[in-house]
Amino acid sequence: MSILDPSDLVPLFSSDPSSSSTRIYLSTLSSTTPLPLLEPEIESYPDTTYHNYYPLGLSLAYHPSNGLESIDIYNTSSSPTPTPPPKRVNQKPSPSYSPPPEIIIHFKSDKIELPPKKEGDKPLSIPRPPTLKLTPRTTGREFVSHLGEPSRKGAGGWTGLWLEWSAVAIKSKSKSKSKSHPKNQNRDPEQDKGEDEDGEEEEEEEEEEEEEVKIGIMVELKDPGANELMTPEGRKKGMGGVWERASRWEWKNIKFFKVDQ
């Protein structure tokens, strides 16, 4: 299975729909669909154009003047909702998203900063794992334990319950150049230009360095409805408030969006 690292999305933000970099990156996420056949279904609205890549399980959202603003990835592997039948006899069924690539988020810090309990107090921090590996069963509680309390949350409208983190610091690997000096015993003396004092040819190599980038994350949770499972302890307490219950819900889709670096 292909792996999607959200830090790889950051350089693609603000690009236009014809960007070759975006197409090449998307091709790395597909092991079955060759690049020439990787064409999206396009939905256009006044403020946003969506490029839906059903075989990859994701959709790209473009703003008319700001370019690529966000990427939505759909969790179709977890308790799939039955596809509604066509409303008309001759209507084609709506296309469905395939299971997405595996998503792994690498955090820059192994701690989550918490706001002080009252003004004047020092901020608190709690440890967290260095990575979050999403599975089809990842729940709202797991997102909060890795990302901290969300910047915003809400419900209603065309989305279900959602959580948003406005700027998450994650690791990104950048390439830097360094010099190595391999000896070449069979060199022609006429090719000695550019050698160092030891008679070794200088050659540039690329090394990977870790740096911090920021990305916005929004998660919509999947309401299991009547299929919601309750633990024996939960049955004693009752169903509880909606957000307490939502901590046990699996993710429905995750959006990575552009933020200022």
C-alpha positions in Angstrom: 0.0 0.0 0.0 1.2 3.5 -0.8 2.0 5.9 2.1 0.8 9.5 2.2 2.9 11.8 4.3 1.1 15.1 4.8 4.3 17.1 4.7 4.6 16.1 1.0 1.4 18.1 0.4 2.7 21.4 1.7 4.8 22.2 -1.5 1.7 21.5 -3.6 -0.5 24.1 -2.0 -1.3 27.2 -4.1 -0.5 25.3 -7.4 -3.0 25.4 -10.2 -4.9 22.4 -11.6 -2.4 21.9 -14.4 0.6 21.6 -12.1 2.8 18.7 -13.2 4.2 18.4 -9.7 0.8 17.6 -8.4 0.1 15.0 -11.1 3.5 13.3 -10.6 3.0 13.2 -6.8 -0.5 11.7 -7.2 1.0 9.0 -9.5 3.3 7.9 -6.6 0.1 7.1 -4.6 -1.3 4.8 -7.2 0.1 1.3 -7.7 -2.5 0.3 -10.2 -3.5 3.4 -12.3 -0.8 4.7 -14.6 -0.3 8.5 -14.8 -1.9 9.1 -18.2 -5.1 7.4 -17.0 -5.2 9.2 -13.7 -7.8 11.8 -14.7 -10.2 13.3 -12.1 -13.9 13.9 -12.2 -14.3 17.7 -11.9 -17.0 19.5 -10.0 -17.1 23.2 -10.4 -18.8 25.7 -8.1 -18.5 29.5 -7.9 -15.8 29.5 -5.2 -14.2 26.1 -5.5 -13.4 23.5 -8.1 -13.0 19.9 -6.9 -10.9 17.3 -8.7 -12.1 13.9 -7.5 -9.7 11.1 -7.8 -11.9 8.1 -7.0 -9.2 5.4 -7.5 -7.0 7.2 -4.9 -9.7 7.9 -2.3 -9.1 11.6 -2.3 -10.3 15.0 -3.7 -8.4 18.2 -4.4 -10.1 21.6 -3.8 -8.9 24.6 -5.9 -9.8 28.2 -5.3 -10.2 30.3 -8.5 -7.3 32.7 -7.5 -5.5 30.9 -4.7 -4.9 27.5 -6.3 -4.8 24.3 -4.4 -6.2 25.0 -0.9 -7.0 21.6 0.6 -7.0 17.8 0.1 -9.8 15.6 1.4 -9.1 11.9 2.0 -12.0 9.5 2.6 -12.1 6.5 4.9 -14.1 4.1 2.8 -12.6 1.0 4.5 -14.4 1.5 7.8 -18.1 0.4 8.1 -19.0 1.6 4.6 -22.4 3.3 4.2 -24.5 1.6 1.5 -24.6 3.6 -1.8 -28.1 5.0 -2.3 -29.9 3.8 -5.4 -30.2 6.1 -8.4 -33.2 8.5 -8.2 -34.1 8.0 -11.8 -34.3 4.8 -13.8 -31.6 5.8 -16.3 -29.4 7.6 -13.8 -25.9 6.2 -13.3 -25.0 5.3 -9.7 -22.7 7.8 -8.1 -19.0 6.9 -8.2 -17.5 5.8 -4.9 -14.0 6.4 -3.5 -11.5 3.5 -3.2 -9.7 2.9 0.0 -7.0 5.7 0.4 -3.3 5.4 0.8 -2.0 4.8 4.3 -1.6 8.1 6.1 1.3 8.6 8.6 1.8 11.9 10.3 5.3 12.6 11.8 5.3 15.2 14.5 8.1 17.7 15.0 7.7 17.6 18.8 7.1 14.7 21.1 5.0 16.9 23.4 1.6 18.6 23.2 1.5 22.2 24.6 -1.6 22.9 26.7 -2.9 26.3 27.5 -2.4 27.5 31.1 -5.3 26.8 33.4 -5.4 30.5 34.3 -3.8 33.7 33.2 -0.2 34.1 34.4 0.4 30.4 34.8 3.0 28.6 32.7 1.9 26.5 29.8 1.7 22.8 30.5 2.8 20.0 28.2 2.1 16.3 27.9 4.0 13.6 26.0 2.7 12.1 22.8 3.9 9.5 20.3 6.2 10.8 17.5 3.8 9.5 14.8 0.1 9.0 14.1 -0.6 6.2 11.8 -4.2 6.3 10.6 -6.1 3.1 10.3 -9.8 2.7 9.2 -10.6 2.4 12.9 -8.8 5.5 14.2 -11.2 7.3 16.5 -11.8 10.9 17.6 -10.1 10.2 21.0 -6.9 9.1 19.2 -6.8 12.2 17.1 -7.1 14.4 20.3 -4.4 12.3 22.1 -2.0 13.0 19.2 -3.0 16.5 18.1 -4.2 18.0 21.4 -7.5 19.9 21.9 -8.8 21.1 18.6 -8.7 24.8 17.7 -12.4 24.5 16.6 -15.1 21.9 16.5 -18.7 21.9 15.4 -21.6 20.0 13.8 -24.5 20.5 11.5 -25.0 21.6 7.9 -23.7 19.3 5.3 -21.0 17.8 7.5 -21.3 15.7 10.7 -19.3 16.3 13.8 -15.9 17.7 13.0 -12.6 18.7 14.7 -10.1 21.2 13.4 -6.5 22.0 14.2 -5.5 25.2 12.6 -1.7 24.8 12.4 0.0 21.4 13.2 3.8 21.3 13.3 5.0 18.2 11.4 8.3 16.9 10.1 9.3 17.4 6.5 12.5 16.0 4.9 14.4 18.5 2.8 17.5 17.7 0.8 20.8 19.6 1.3 24.1 19.2 -0.5 27.3 18.0 1.1 30.7 17.1 -0.4 32.4 13.7 -0.4 35.9 12.9 -1.7 36.0 9.4 -3.2 39.4 8.4 -4.6 39.6 7.4 -8.2 42.7 5.3 -8.7 42.2 5.1 -12.5 41.7 8.7 -13.2 43.4 10.2 -16.3 45.9 12.9 -15.1 44.4 15.2 -17.7 41.1 15.1 -15.8 42.6 16.4 -12.5 40.9 19.7 -12.7 38.7 20.5 -9.7 40.5 18.1 -7.4 41.4 19.1 -3.8 44.8 19.1 -2.2 44.7 15.4 -1.5 44.2 14.5 -5.1 40.6 13.4 -4.5 37.8 14.5 -6.7 35.1 16.6 -5.0 31.6 15.3 -5.6 28.4 16.7 -4.3 25.9 14.4 -2.6 22.4 15.1 -1.2 21.5 14.5 2.4 18.1 14.6 4.0 17.5 17.1 6.8 14.4 17.3 9.0 12.6 20.7 9.1 9.3 21.9 10.5 6.3 22.7 8.3 2.8 23.5 9.4 -0.5 22.2 8.0 -4.1 22.5 8.9 -6.1 19.4 9.7 -9.8 18.9 9.9 -11.4 15.6 10.7 -15.1 14.6 10.2 -16.3 11.8 12.4 -18.6 9.0 11.3 -21.8 8.8 13.4 -22.6 5.1 13.7 -26.2 5.8 14.5 -28.1 2.7 15.7 -25.0 0.6 15.2 -23.1 2.4 18.0 -21.5 -0.1 20.4 -21.6 0.5 24.1 -19.2 -0.9 26.7 -20.7 -2.4 29.9 -19.4 0.7 31.7 -20.9 3.0 29.1 -24.3 1.4 29.5 -24.2 2.1 33.2 -23.4 5.8 32.5 -25.9 6.1 29.7 -25.2 7.4 26.2 -23.6 10.6 27.5 -23.1 13.9 25.6 -22.6 13.9 21.9 -18.9 14.9 22.2 -18.2 12.2 24.8 -19.8 9.7 22.4 -18.0 11.1 19.4 -14.6 10.3 21.0 -15.4 6.7 20.2 -16.4 7.3 16.6 -14.2 6.5 13.6 -13.1 9.1 11.2 -15.1 9.6 8.0 -12.8 11.9 6.1 -9.7 14.0 6.9 -8.9 17.3 5.2 -5.4 18.8 5.0 -5.4 22.5 4.3 -3.0 25.3 3.5 -1.7 27.5 6.3 0.9 30.3 6.4 4.4 29.0 7.1 
